[in-house]
Amino acid sequence: MRARTIVSVAVSACVVLVACACGPERTKEDTDAKPSQPSASTTAEEPSATPSASARTEKPSATPTGDQPAPRTKEGAIERYEQYLHALGHEDIDTVCDVAGPAAKKAQDQGLGPCTSTYATVLQMISPAQKKALQTATVDPKRVVVRTPAKVEMPVDAVRASATFSESDLGSYTLEYLKNDWYITD
């Protein structure tokens, strides 16, 4: 794996950790599945290890809707990469590790450790302003490079956000269509 990819994975891991410190919110399904847990309103004065429901509702989903595969198109790859960027901004390590799983596995095989701990480190390296910018970041389709119908490159200069990102703090990525969805592989 290239050194910049390892650095990018480490940076991304730090971003994810910082987001996890804020905690995702609970969804209605989580609340329904665990009725014995107190609501956010009953624990407002006490710190809780359980995140509030309002925080989790903003968390992007890492899976395509329904049983349909994600589109195997440039637009599908861009949508998935934006999902990854937004997850970094929200410190949603589960989504980040889902999208970046194949690249994170390569990094782990080269001695970096599991995705969740690596991205926890990456999240610490991303500034609060950059995290906020990632929450609404978009990708300029004109700058995306389609190598094959199943392989797309997302250069860092394709990311459109209110903060500036470079190769050293965000990096460029390759997404490949695997198992009916797009994943970061390098």
MARNU-812515 format. One record per residue (C-alpha): residue in one letter; x, y, z. Coordinates in steps of 0.05 Angstrom, whole numbers, plus 5000, padded with zeros to 4 digits. Layout:
residues N
A|X|Y|Z
...
This chain:
residues 186
M|5000|5000|5000
R|5026|5068|4984
A|5050|5112|5041
R|4998|5166|5026
T|4943|5114|5031
I|4968|5093|5099
V|4972|5165|5121
S|4902|5177|5092
V|4875|5118|5129
A|4908|5141|5193
V|4881|5212|5184
S|4812|5185|5169
A|4816|5142|5230
C|4832|5203|5273
V|4773|5239|5243
V|4728|5181|5261
L|4752|5179|5333
V|4738|5251|5346
A|4668|5241|5319
C|4658|5181|5364
A|4675|5224|5424
C|4614|5266|5409
G|4573|5203|5401
P|4522|5184|5350
E|4448|5191|5365
R|4399|5135|5374
T|4351|5117|5319
K|4279|5099|5330
E|4297|5026|5318
D|4350|5029|5372
T|4302|5061|5421
D|4247|5010|5405
A|4296|4953|5412
K|4321|4977|5480
P|4262|5006|5517
S|4295|5000|5585
Q|4346|5055|5569
P|4329|5125|5592
S|4313|5178|5540
A|4359|5237|5527
S|4310|5283|5564
T|4313|5242|5628
T|4389|5244|5630
A|4401|5316|5609
E|4435|5333|5675
E|4476|5269|5680
P|4529|5248|5630
S|4511|5184|5596
A|4551|5133|5557
T|4489|5125|5513
P|4484|5177|5458
S|4420|5216|5450
A|4370|5199|5394
S|4378|5266|5360
A|4453|5256|5349
R|4445|5189|5313
T|4391|5212|5266
E|4442|5254|5228
K|4488|5195|5217
P|4494|5175|5144
S|4476|5104|5124
A|4531|5059|5098
T|4486|5012|5060
P|4444|5020|4998
T|4370|5026|5010
G|4329|4963|5004
D|4356|4900|4973
Q|4379|4935|4910
P|4453|4939|4893
A|4484|5008|4890
P|4489|5037|4820
R|4553|5015|4785
T|4563|5084|4756
K|4608|5144|4767
E|4549|5177|4802
G|4542|5117|4848
A|4616|5120|4866
I|4610|5195|4880
E|4550|5184|4924
R|4586|5130|4964
Y|4649|5173|4971
E|4606|5232|4995
Q|4576|5184|5046
Y|4647|5169|5070
L|4664|5243|5074
H|4601|5259|5113
A|4614|5200|5160
L|4684|5228|5173
G|4654|5295|5190
H|4602|5263|5236
E|4655|5217|5266
D|4613|5157|5246
I|4668|5105|5250
D|4621|5047|5231
T|4603|5079|5164
V|4675|5100|5152
C|4701|5030|5165
D|4646|5000|5121
V|4663|5044|5061
A|4739|5042|5073
G|4740|4969|5095
P|4782|4939|5039
A|4835|4994|5043
A|4835|4990|5119
K|4844|4915|5115
K|4906|4925|5071
A|4933|4975|5121
Q|4920|4927|5179
D|4956|4871|5142
Q|5015|4919|5137
G|5016|4930|5212
L|4970|4989|5224
G|4917|4957|5268
P|4842|4950|5260
C|4801|5001|5222
T|4765|5028|5283
S|4828|5043|5322
T|4865|5070|5261
Y|4808|5117|5243
A|4803|5138|5315
T|4873|5165|5308
V|4857|5197|5242
L|4798|5234|5271
Q|4843|5266|5323
M|4885|5296|5266
I|4826|5331|5232
S|4809|5400|5257
P|4739|5417|5281
A|4730|5464|5221
Q|4749|5409|5173
K|4702|5360|5207
K|4645|5410|5201
A|4663|5421|5127
L|4663|5345|5114
Q|4592|5339|5140
T|4566|5374|5077
A|4624|5362|5029
T|4608|5345|4957
V|4649|5318|4899
D|4659|5353|4833
P|4643|5299|4781
K|4687|5334|4729
R|4749|5318|4771
V|4732|5245|4783
V|4772|5196|4740
V|4737|5133|4715
R|4790|5080|4703
T|4742|5023|4689
P|4667|5014|4699
A|4684|4984|4767
K|4743|5029|4787
V|4741|5104|4800
E|4793|5152|4828
M|4771|5209|4874
P|4827|5261|4876
V|4829|5306|4936
D|4818|5366|4891
A|4750|5339|4873
V|4725|5350|4944
R|4684|5413|4950
A|4678|5438|5021
S|4682|5501|5063
A|4751|5480|5088
T|4813|5463|5048
F|4840|5393|5044
S|4906|5368|5018
E|4938|5300|5003
S|4969|5300|5072
D|4905|5310|5111
L|4851|5277|5068
G|4884|5245|5008
S|4859|5217|4943
Y|4825|5150|4940
T|4808|5094|4892
L|4738|5064|4897
E|4721|4997|4868
Y|4654|4964|4857
L|4654|4901|4901
K|4597|4861|4930
N|4544|4906|4898
D|4571|4971|4926
W|4630|5020|4921
Y|4688|5012|4970
I|4753|5049|4981
T|4808|5001|4962
D|4868|5046|4958
